């Protein structure tokens, strides 16, 4: 099993805190505000994931078309 770096563990912990904290922070909010915040987070997460996947496949395509 590969050991994670300290930075990787810290990033994962911060992401968990940020995502988990959002549920606690919005629990007492106005329903319209909560809906807007959660919709924005969902949109951001979806866009980021899509961009990372597209970048990965573009990298794979670029390496397969290189000439010698």
C-alpha positions as CSV (number, residue, x, y, z in Angstrom):
1,X,0.0,0.0,0.0
2,X,1.4,3.4,-1.0
3,X,1.9,5.9,1.8
4,X,0.3,9.3,1.1
5,X,2.3,12.5,1.5
6,X,1.6,14.9,4.2
7,X,0.3,17.5,1.7
8,X,-2.1,14.9,0.2
9,X,-3.5,14.0,3.6
10,X,-3.9,17.7,4.5
11,X,-5.8,18.5,1.2
12,X,-8.1,15.5,1.7
13,X,-8.8,16.5,5.3
14,X,-9.5,20.2,4.3
15,X,-11.9,19.1,1.6
16,X,-13.8,16.8,4.0
17,X,-14.0,19.7,6.5
18,X,-15.2,22.2,3.9
19,X,-17.8,19.8,2.4
20,X,-19.0,18.5,5.8
21,X,-19.0,22.0,7.3
22,X,-21.3,23.3,4.6
23,X,-24.1,21.0,5.9
24,X,-23.8,22.4,9.4
25,X,-23.4,26.0,8.3
26,X,-26.5,25.9,6.1
27,X,-28.8,24.0,8.5
28,X,-30.1,27.1,10.1
29,X,-30.2,29.3,7.0
30,X,-33.2,30.5,5.0
31,X,-34.2,27.7,2.6
32,X,-33.7,29.9,-0.4
33,X,-30.1,30.8,0.6
34,X,-29.4,27.1,1.4
35,X,-30.7,26.0,-1.9
36,X,-28.7,28.6,-3.8
37,X,-25.4,27.7,-1.9
38,X,-25.9,24.0,-2.4
39,X,-26.8,24.4,-6.1
40,X,-23.7,26.5,-6.6
41,X,-21.5,23.9,-4.9
42,X,-23.0,21.1,-7.0
43,X,-22.4,23.0,-10.2
44,X,-18.8,23.8,-9.2
45,X,-18.0,20.2,-8.3
46,X,-19.5,18.9,-11.5
47,X,-17.7,21.4,-13.7
48,X,-14.4,20.8,-11.9
49,X,-14.7,17.0,-12.3
50,X,-15.7,17.3,-15.9
51,X,-12.7,19.5,-16.6
52,X,-10.2,17.2,-14.9
53,X,-11.5,14.2,-16.8
54,X,-11.4,16.0,-20.1
55,X,-7.8,17.2,-19.4
56,X,-6.8,13.6,-18.6
57,X,-8.1,12.3,-21.9
58,X,-6.6,15.1,-23.9
59,X,-3.3,14.3,-22.3
60,X,-3.7,10.7,-23.3
61,X,-4.6,11.7,-26.9
62,X,-1.7,14.0,-27.2
63,X,0.8,11.4,-26.1
64,X,-0.5,8.9,-28.6
65,X,-0.2,11.2,-31.6
66,X,3.4,12.3,-31.1
67,X,5.8,11.6,-34.0
68,X,9.3,10.2,-33.8
